[in-house]
């Protein structure tokens, strides 16, 4: 119900990078180890310096710590981008402006386009991955330090209005830098971890980004809210109208952490690489040709249709309902805490489903996906009902309402987590082993794009279909007849908005577009499921050679 899609926007459907894919899919005849990796190379990581065989995490604790640090830092700008919409909502920005800001996450959905460049261009004497990680870390740190003192002004300090254009450009830049760093860190995980622990790279990714998002979303919103700080951390004589954390101070602090942490990356001693045949341009052409071959397959095109459209039914509830709840009186820090409480639920459900249903060659992951889809639809309807109760409630919210919100959030997290892990299991099953990394990256990119385009469209649709009227607050002003609500709704849809009166007035919502769009999208979801269910079943039943791109 709250924050389900955002915390996975960034994190639940993150794709395997092309950098990783090409190492897995191409022969590696001439393996080269950088000069700084001569000590403790991954090639002989089975034994320590005394000749004793290493087991478990022995010898990898430093690498695990480094990866956790880097992935956690990636989650900081993601979490901040999740907090900004709530701060803008308090300033009364329109749904159209919220839709504009929601596009900042697109670089993570499109990073496949420049991942081959990150894989192919590097300085061998410095390190294949460090060539990109170090400048990206420094750029994010400097950008945080430079924007920190200005961010409050861009958010409309005092009675000002937020500069949404500048905020969108700023956080789009953060996401682009973080996405580029993510490509390189995914590749670094292949070499800093020993052969026996390489699978821990994905675990570090999932946990690290979740921790970073939690710090910059849940923790920041809580300590940025005066009411929360006054109630739990300040005495009666120390009450204040400001939170403990300001956005500018929070960003400046993490800017310093980014710069300091860069020293940890510079000291990495296992930044290995293999020499690819041909020039850089030939390597790039080969990588993009692999992608083209994958997308040409009829099975992949059919899968693309599924991935690009399946989230239409959920986008309105996931992206708009949290903002509406704040507007209806739910403290934003309470929503952030609800999202953090259910985080372990999502992780546990993914682990359980993976072990219970997706082990063995005869598993049917998309059957599980199809079973979870109606549940996800039902949780959306339930969340809407809870939202309606909150909207009509007068006074402080009762405990039972918060309990209902928690139930809705847990149900949405469970169903979306099951769908996600089923989808990933299906990707692993159908990917052509000859170009497995590129194949997986392409499918993940399509899945990410399905989430990326639906969120701004949902937000913009709510703004377009909301009918408001400015009611004069002065008795000296005449309020001209507004006409029927349905007529003004139709006029708005064709771009004929009512002109504002010159008198002082108060905006009154006569028709909330959120209700209209949410109900319509749920109905679309029901129709989509009825039409696409046979299509999904056929995709799962296709023979293995229908998915081969390397024939």
N, C-alpha and C positions, 0 to 999 in steps of 0.2 A: 504493500500500500504506500509506503513512504521510502523513497530512495532505492527501490529495488533495481531499477534500470540504471541509475546513475553510478552506483558502485560497481556495476559490471560494465558500464560503458567503457569504462576504462579498463576495467579489470576483467569481467566474466568472460568475454569472448575475445581475448587477446590472441593475436595470430602468431604462429611460428614465422620467423622472419626469413626472407630470401637468403640472408647471410647464413643462417642455419641450414636452409634447404640445400644450398649448393654444396656444402660440406658433406651432406648425407648422400647426395644423389650423383656426385661425380667422383671418378677415380682420383686418388691422391698419390701419384707416383713419386713425387719429389717433396717429401715432408721437410720443412725447415723450421728450426727453432731459433727465435731471436737470441741475441747475445745475452740479454738479461735473464733468459730462462735456462741457462746452462746448469744452474743449481736447482735441484728439486723438480726436474722435468716430469711432465705427466707420463712420459714414456716408461719410466721405471718407478712409478709411484706405488708399486706393490710393496716396496721395502723402504724402511727408514734408513738413516745414515749409519746405524749400527748393524744393518743387515737383517733386522727382524721384520717379519711380514706384518703389514699394517692391516687392521680390520676395522669395520664400522666407519666412523667419521674420522678416525685417526689420520692426521696429515691434511685434512680438509677443513678444519675449523676456521682457519684464516680465510679461505676462499668462500666458505658459507657466510661468514661475517661480512666480507666485502660485497657479495651479491645481495645480501639482505639490506645493506646500507644503500647500494645503488638503486635497487628496486623501491625501497622506501622513499628515497628522494624523488623518484619519478611520481610517486603518489601524492606528493605535496601540491604541485600545481593542479593536479586532477581534483584533489579535494577542495582547493580554493575555488576552482571553477564550479564546483557543486554548491559552494556557500554563497557565491556572488548573486545567483538568482533570488535568494531569500532577502539579501540586503537590498537588491533593486526593487523587490516586491514591496518592501516597506516604504520605498520612495514613490510608489504608484506608477511604475513603468507599465506600458501596455503589453499585451500578450504578443503583439508583433515584434516588440523590442526584445522580449524574452526569447522569441523564436530566432531572432538574429543572433543573440548571444549563444544559443544552444549549438550553433555551428562550430564553436571553438574546438570541439572534440574530433572534428573530421580528420585531422592529420593521422590519428591512430587508425582510422578506418582506411586511409589511403597510402599508408607508409610502404605498401608493396611497390608503389611506383618508383621510389628512389632507394629501396633496400639493396638492389643489385649494385648501385653506385657505392654505397657504404661498404659493401662486400669487396668491391674490386679496387677501390682507390685507397691507398694507405702509405705510410712511410715505414718501410721494413725496419729501419734502425730504431724506430721508436716503439713500434708494435702495431699490429693490424687493428686491434680493437681500440687501443689507447689513442690512436690517431683521431678517432671520432669521439670517444667518451670524454676525454679531457677538454676539448674545446666546447662540447655541448654542456658539460658541467659548469665551466667558467661562464659561458653565455647565459645560462639560466640564473646563476648566482648574481652576475652583474645586473641582469634585467630586474631581478627581485630587489636588489639594493637601489637601483635607479627609480623604479616605479613605486617602492614603498612610501617615500615621502609625498608622492603625488596622488596615490590611489584614493585617498579620502576625498580629494577635490573632484576626481573623476566620478566618484560615486555620488556627488552632489552634497558635500558637507553642509550642515545646517539645513536650510530650506531649499537648497539647489536641486536641480534635476541631474540624474546620472548621465554621463557622456557615454552612451551605449556603444557608439562607433569605436571610440578609443579603447574601451574595455574589451570589446570583441577582438580588435586587432592585437591587443596585449596578450590575451589568453590564447588566442590562436597561435601566436608566436611561442608561448610557453609549451603548448601541446606539440607544435612542430619540433621544437628542440628536444622535448621529452621522448617523442616518438623516434627521432633519429638516435638518441642515446639508447633507447630500448632495443633497436636493431643491433647495435654494437654490443650491448650487455648480454643479449641472448647468445651472440657468438662467443663472447668471452667465457660464458658459463661452460662451453664445450671444452675449454682448455684449462681453466683454473681448477676445475674439479677433477678428481681422479676418475679413472675409467669405471670403477665400481660404484661411484656416487654421482654419475652424470645426470641421473633422473632428478636429483635434488635441485637442478636448475629451475625446473618448472615449479617446484614447491616454493623456492625462494621468490620467484616471480609473483606467484599468487599471494603469499603471505606478506611479502614486502610492500607491494602496491596497496594491499588492503590496509596495512598499518599506516602507510603514508596518507592514504585517503582518510582514514579514521582521525588522524591527528589534525589534518587541515579542514576537515568537515565537522565531525562531531565535537572534538575538543575545542576547535576554534569558535564554532557557533555558541557553545556553552559559555566559554569565558569571554566572549564578545558581548554577551547579553547582560545588561545591568541587573535585571531582576534575578537571574540565576546567581550572579556573583554576590549580590547583596544578601540573598537568602542563605547561601551555603558558605561563603568565605569572608564576609564582612560583619563586624559587630554593628550594633545600633548606632554608635557614634561615627562609624566610618562609611555610612551609606553614600552611594555616588550615583550619578546619572550616566556614568560610563562603565563599560566592561573592563575587566582586568587586561584583556588583550585588545589592542586596536589592530585593524587590518594592516595598516602601514607598518607598525612595529613587528607584527607577526611575519610579514613578508621580508622585512629587513633582517630579522633574526635568521630565517631560513636561507636568505641570500648568503649570509656569512657561513652557515653550515655547508652550503654547496661549495663555496670556495675552499674552505678548510678540507673538506672531504676529497677534493681533487688530489691532494697529496697522497692519499691512500691508493688512488688509481695509478699515479705515476710510478709508485713503487712495485706494481704488479710484476711478477717474475715468470709468469706462464702465459705470455701472450703469443701463442704459436700461430703459424700460418703455413699453408702449402702453396707452392707456386702453380698458378694456372697456366695452361698453354695459351699462347696468343697474346695480343695486345689487350689493353683495358677495354677498348671499343669492341673488340671481338668477344670478350667475356660478357660485356653488357648485352651485346646483340644476342648471344647464346641464351642468356637468362631470360630476356624478354621473349625470345622465340619459344622457350619452354612454356611460359605463361600463355602465349597465344595458342599453342597446341592444346593445352588443357581446356581453355574456354571454348574451343571449337567442337568439343565432344557433345553430341546431343544429350547425353546423360547429365553432363555438367550444366548445360544450358537449362535443362529442366530443373535441376537442383537450384540454379540461380534464381529462377522464378519463385521457387518455394522460399528461399532465404530472403529475397528482397521484399516479399509481401506478407510474411507471416506475422510481423509485429504491428501491422496496422491496427489490429484490435486492441492492443495493449498500450500504445503510445500515449493516448490522452490521459489515461489513469496514471501511468507511470510518471509523466512529465508535468502535468497540469494540476493533478489533485493535491500534491504536497504544497504547491503555492496557494491553492484555494484554501487549504486547511489553515495556513498561517493567516490568510485574509479573514477567515472565520473565527480566529481567536486562539488557535493552538500555537503555543510558543515554539519557535523554530528549533530551539535547543532540545525540546522534547521529541520532535520528529527525528532529529539527528541521533538522539539516544536510542529511540526505537529501532532505527536502522542498524545501529551498532550491536544491539542486543541479539538480533537475529542473524548476525554474521556467522557465528559458529554453526547455526542451524543449516545454513546453506552449504558450508564446507562438509558437515557430517552427512548430509543427505547425498551429496555428490559421491563421497567415499562409499556409502552404503550401496547406492544404486550401481556404481561401477563394479563392486565385488559381487553383488547379488545377481545382476542381469547381464553384464557385458563381458564376462569371462568365458572364453571358448569360441571356437570358430562358428558355432551355430547360433550365436546370439542375434537377436533382432532389435537393434537399438531404436529404429524408427517406430517400431510398435510401441515401445515405451514412450517415445516422443508423442505419438498420436494419443496415447492414453492420458498424458499430462496436459495436452492442449485444452480440452474442455474444462479441466480443473483450473487452468490459468484464466480462462474466460469467466468461470464462475467466481473466482476470487476478485476479478475486476468488478463484477456486478455487486458483490458483497461490499467491496471497498467503496463503491458509489453510494450504497445504502448507508454505510457508516458516515460517509461525508455528508449526506443529507441530514442525518441526526445531528452532527456537529453544527451544520449551518443553521438549524432551527433551534439550537439550544441557547438558553439565556443564562448568563452567569458563568461561574467557574465550571469547568468540565468535571463530570462525575468520574469516579474510579472505574465504573463499569464501561464508560465510553472509551477510556484509555485501554481497558482490557479488550474491547472489541477492535480497536485500532491495532493492538498487538496481535490478536488472532488473524486479522486481515493481512498484516505484514508478514507473519510467519507463513500463512498459506500461500501468499504470492511468492515468497522466497523459496519455499519448498518446490512449488510447481515450476518456477523459472529455472531453478538449479537442476532439477531432473531433466528438463528440456535441454538445457545447455550441455550437460554431460552426455546425454543420449546423442545429441547432434555431433559432439566431438568424437564419440565412439564410432559413429557412422562415417565421419570423415576419415578416421584411421583405417576403417575397414575397406573403403573403396579407393583410397589413394593409390595411384600407380607406384609400386616400389622403386621403379627406375628413376623417377623424379619425385619421390615422396614429399620432400620438403616444399618444393615449389607448388605441388598439387595441394598440400595442406594449407599453405599460405594463401593460395587463390580462394579456396573454399571459405577460409576464415575471413578473408577480406570481404567476400560477398555477404557473409553473415553480419559483419560489422557495418557494412553499408546499409543493410536492412534496418538496423537500429538508427544509423546516422540521419537518414532522410526523413524518417517518420516523426521524430521528435520536433524539429522545427515546423513541419507541416501541421502537426497537432496543435502546437502553440499558436501558430498563425491562424488556423481555422477557428479556434476559440475566440480570438480577437475579432475576426471577421464577422462572426455570427452573434456576438454580444450586442444587444440593443440597449443603449443608454439615453437618458434624457436629462438635460440640465434644467433643474427646477429653480427658478429665481428665489432668492432668499429675502428680497425686499418687497414690501407690499406695494411700493410705487411702480413696480414693473409688471407689465402684463405678460402672462404666459400664453403665447399663441398656441392654438390647438396643435397637438403633436400628431394626431391621426392614429389609426389602429397600429398596434405593435406589429402584427404580422405584415402589414404593408411596409412599415419602415424596415423590417427584417429583410424583405425582398429587395427593397431599394438599396440596403447596405450591401447585399450580395452582389449587386451590379455596380457598386462603387458610388452610390448617391447617398452619402451620409448627411444627416440633418445638420444645418448650420447652427453654431453656438449662439446663444443670445448675448447681447451686449451687457445685460444686467448681471450683477453678482449672482451666482447660482451654485447649486450643489448637484454633482453628478449622481443620478439615481439609475441603477440597473433595473431595467424592466424585463429583459429576457437574457438569462445567463447562457452564453454560447457554450460553456463547458458542459452543461447538462445535455444540450442538443448534440454536440460532437461526441461526447462519451457514449451516449445511447446509440447514436448512429454507428460509431466504430465497433461497438459490441455486436450490433446486428450484422455488420460487415464480416466480423469474425466468425459468426455462426454460419453465414453463407459460405465464407472462404473455407471453413473446415469441411462442410458438406461437399463442396466441389473438389477440394484438394486431397481429401483422404484417400480416394482410390489412386490418385496420382502418386502420393507418397508411398503407398503400398507397392505399386508397380516399380518405383525407383529402387526400393529395398530388394525386390525380387530379381532385378537385372543380373545377368551373369557377370563374372569378374572381367571378362574381356570387353564389356561395354564401357568400362571405365579406363581402359588402357590408352594412354596418350603416347607411349613410346614404341608403338608398333611400326 
